[in-house]
Amino acid sequence: MFGAGTAIGVSIFSVLQPAAEIAGSGLLVAVAIAALPMLFFAAVYAWLASAMPISGASYEWPRRFLSPFAGFAIAWLRILSNVGALVVLARVLANYLGMAIAVPAMPLIACALTGVFILNYIGVHVAARLQTALMLLLIAVLALLTACKPQPDFDARYDKAAKEIEARAKAMDASIAESAPQGLPDVGKPSNPAASSGE
């Protein structure tokens, strides 16, 4: 449950939203491409888990099949990666909460990480129960959002973007007009109006 909660929390709340802003509908293709190498990892894990179902597999498999040092190094890399995931999740919490309430980000991150430490200090079973409850809440919220099927207002987005482009174009024209030398005849217009009329 901890692994699932970390994976869903980091990927959905910290990666997909900014990626969707940049890639738009291309995000679906990017996610599909990124999923291809993960299929190989999933296949390897499934094969090893069926062949040797033991606890602490990410440590035991390298230790038995490679060397004790490999198991030691990979175990510590897993620990460091989980610490990094906690920092990312705390930052995401601060960003999302800051949209609703004016809260300073760094103190909130420090409080969130301290709270996680206190929960684990009290007992892993307490942290595991809270993780399970939060995971179920996350699944319920995602299911509710999926059931509601909110339709994005693409017309409003297009109108807003068109107005921004028009405003920038006008600002650019004004900037060019201000920087142009004064007193020069306009390009494409005859300097003598009488000559153009044939008089």
Secondary structure, DSSP 8 states (H G I E B T S, - for coil): -HHHHHHHHHIIIIIIHHHHHHHTTHHHHHHHHHHHHHHHHHHHHHHHHHH---TTHHHHHHHHHT-HHHHHHHHHHHHHHHHHHHHHHHHHHHHHHHHHS---HHHHHHHHHHHHHHHHHH-HHHHHHHHHHHHHHHHHHHHHHHHH-----HHHHHHHHHHHHHHHHHHHHHHHHHHS-TT---TTS-S-HHHHHT-
